[in-house]
Amino acid sequence: MNASEDPNRPLKDIGEWDDFVARDVYPEPQKRAKEDYRNYDDPARDCVRDFYRLHHEHQTYEFVREKEEKWLPTRQKTMTVLEALEFLNTLVDDSDPDIDLDQLQHLLQTSEAIRADGHEDWFVLTGFLHDLGKVLCLFGEPQWAVVGDTHPVGCRFSDRIVYSEFFDSNPDHCDERYNTRLGIYEEGCGLRNVHMSWGHDEYLYHILKDYLPEPALYMVRYHSFYAWHRENQYDYLCDDHDREMLFWVRKFNPYDLYTKCPELPRWDRLRGYYQTLLERYLPKALTF
């Protein structure tokens, strides 16, 4: 039985997700128009639909609150950033026939593209760190509670969220507390008061929130919130500060989305630069 025949089969490991991302969301530059990226209408791999079926069915308001209570404050393991990257790279699926790209290489390609465009060093560092929260997979979390697009819980699900039809199986879809436009929130309450579907973005934000500038923290916390920064949804939950920071989230997105390619940065030549950058902004070790 393959993934499409068993809708409840969770993805085996983060490699299944990254294999799709590397091959079908981030193809080689110049081989595909930007508007063809993130093609969920006809994904090449059945597991992508199955991933979002599980994600949208199980990411309820109650589930998110349980995860926040379990994982925040972070306290599982103390590591340096480089140790965390080595830890994370044990999950990469290297069987992808189209592009051999582990987590470190994606982060380096993102950050090096930012650096090449002359952006601030904290912006470069954000590119280097932005997916580090995926270590949650190594602490036993299923992929649908770590990766993928994020969205608010506790209010109506937007039909602009990818595979929104799968929300029909989410208990909150029929719960009068959560299925109205505002749900449990107030107009203009600010995203800082909104509970997002649980994943690596929110988790990493809490790890880094005391160390990086505010625009960087928005990039980390909301880079997977495509319904907001790409589809222009949920503005009614935002305050003026969110709208100001949306500029930075949108500025970051092309570097995350369009920089994966076969030309890999040389870590042996770049390690010293990033080590200095890490020392400039972060403590020697972080608690995950």
N, C-alpha and C positions, 0 to 999 in steps of 0.2 A: 504493500500500500504506500503510495507516495503522498506528499504533503497535501495535494489538492483533493485526495480521496479521504483524508482524515482532517476535518476542520479544527479539531481540538489538539492536534499535534503541535506542541511547542517547538520552536526552533532549537536545534541541538546545541548550538553554541554561537558565540558572537561572530564566528567566521561565516555562518550562513547569511547573516545580515550584511557583513562587510563585503562578502563576495558579490551580492547584488549591488551594493553601493558602488564598488569599484568598477564593476563591469557595465552596469546599466544606468546608473545615475551620474557617474563621473567618467564618461568615456574620454578617449584621447582628445586633446584640444585640436581644433580645426576639423574634426571629423563629424561634428554634430552642432547644430545651431543651439544657442542658449535656450530658446523657447522649447526645445525638445528634451531638456533635462527634466528629471523628476517625472517621467512618464509612467503614471500609475494606471492609465487606461489599458495598457497592454504590456505589463511587466514580463520580463523574460523568464522569471522564476516564480513558480506557484507559491513558494514559501512566503513571498512578500504579502500576498493577500491574506494568507493564514496568520502571519504575524499581526497584521492590523485587525483581523477578526478577534484574536485573543486580546490585543491591546484595548480595543474599543469596548469589548464585552466586560472586561474585568477592571478597568480603570474608573472606578466609582469614587464618589466623594469620600465614602467611608474607607475604601481601600487606601486612598491617598493619605488620609489622616493617620491611618495605622502605620504607613511607611514613614511618614514624617516623625512619628513618635519613636519608631524603631531606629531610624538612621540619623536623626538630628537630636542633639549635636553629634557630629561624627566622632567615632571612638573605636573603630575596629582595629586599625593597624597604623603605626607610625612609620613613615617612609620618607625618604627624599623624593623629589619629583622624578629623578632618573631611575630610582628603584621602582617607583610606581609604574613608569613606562615599561621597564623590563617585565614587571609583573603583568601588565596589561597585554604585552606582546605575546605572552604564552597562549592567548586565545585566538590569535590570527590564523585564519585558514589560508595556507599557502598553496592550495591546489587550484586556485583561480587561474585558468589558462590565458586570460587576457591581460592581466596586470598584477604584478607581484608587489603588493603595497600593504605593509603592516601599519599598525597604529602610529609608530614613531615617524614613518615616512609621510603619512598623511599630515600629521601635525607639522613636520618640517616643511613640507610643500606649502602648507597654508601660511606658516610664519615667514618663510623665505620670500613668498610672493608679496606679503605685506611689507617686509623690509626692503625689497627691491623697489617698491613704490615710494620709499622715503618716509614712511609713517613713523610715529613716535615709538620709542622702545617699548612702552607698556602695551601698545597695540600689537607689536611683534610678539611679545610674551603671551598675550592673550591667544593669538593664533597657535602658539606652541602648546598651550595648556587646555584648550577649549573642550577636548573630548576626554580628558583624564578621568572624569567621573565614571567612565565605563568600567572602572575597577569594581563597581557594584556587582558585575557578573561573576567576578571571582570570589565574592562573598556570598554567593548562592542565590542571587536574584535572577529570575528568568529574563530573557531578552526583552519581552514585552513590558517589563518594568524598569528598563534601563535605556533602550535606544528608541529611535523613531521620533516622529513629530510629536510635539506637546500641545496641550490645549487646556483651558480652564475646566475645572470640575465644580459642581455646585450650582451650575446654571445651564441653560439650554445649550446643547451642542450645535455648533454652526454647521450648516450643510456644505461649507467650503473647506471643511477638514477632509483630508484624504480618506477615501472609503467611508464616508459618513454614514452610509447605509448600515454599517455594522453596529452603530449605536442603538439600533432597534433592540438588540439583545442585552443592552446595558440596563440594569435595574433602575438607574437614575432617569432613564428616558421616560418612564411612566410614573415617576415620583413627583408629586405636586410641589414638594419642597425644592426640587432641583431643576425642573424642566421648563421654567419660565425664563423670559429674557434676562432678568436679573438674578433669579434664584435666591440665594442667601446673601447677595451683595447689594450695595447701594450704587446708584448712578455716580460715575466718576470717583469711585472709591480708591483707585490706584492699583496697579498690578501687584504692588508689594503686599496688598491685602487679599489677593486672589490666590487660591490654591490651584496649582497646575497639576496636570497628570504627572505621575511620579516618573522620574528618569534621571539620567546623568547630569542634565543641565542644572536642575535645582540642587542636587546633591553637591556638585562642584562649586556652585555659588556659595554655599555655606562653608565650604572649606577655605575659599579665597576671599571672602567678603571683608576681611580686616586688612587686606594687603594691596588690592588693586584699585585704580581710579574708578569712579562711578560708571563712565562709559564702558570700560572693560567688563565690569560686573554685569551690566545689561547684556553685553554680547554673550557672556558665559551663560547667563540665566535664561535668555530668550532666543538663542540662535536656532533652536528647533521649533519655535512657535511660529510656524509658517502661516497659520491662519491669521495672525496679526501682521507680521512684517511683509508678507507677500500678498495675502488675500484681503487685507484691510478690514478684518473682522474684529469684534470686541472693543472697538474704540470707546463704547459707552462705559466700559469698566475703567478706562484709562483716566489719569489726571494729566495736567499740563507737563509735569516732569516726565511721565512716560512718553508723551508725544515728542518731547525734546530729545529723549534718549533713543527714540525709534530711528533717528538719523544714523546713530552709531551702529545699531543692530543691522540696518540695511547696508551700511558701509562694509560691515564685516562679511555679510553673507556671500558675496561673489568669491571671496578668497577661500571660504569653506567649500563652496559648491563646485567651482570651476578649475581648481588648481591640481587635481589629481591627474597625473600623467606618468608615462614610463621613465622619464628622466629623473632619477632619484637624487636628492641632495646627499652630499657626502658627510655623514655624521662624524667621521673621524676628523674632518676639517672644520666642522661647525661646533663641535662639543664645547670648546673653550669659550666661544662667544656666548652660547646659551647658558653655560655654567655661570659666567659673569652676570648675565642678565637675571638669572634666578637669584643670585646672591644679592643683587641690587634691590629686589622687591620682596622676596620671600624669606622666611626663616629657613634654617638648614634642613629641617624636616617638617612634614605636615602630618596631621592626624586625619586618617581617612575613615 
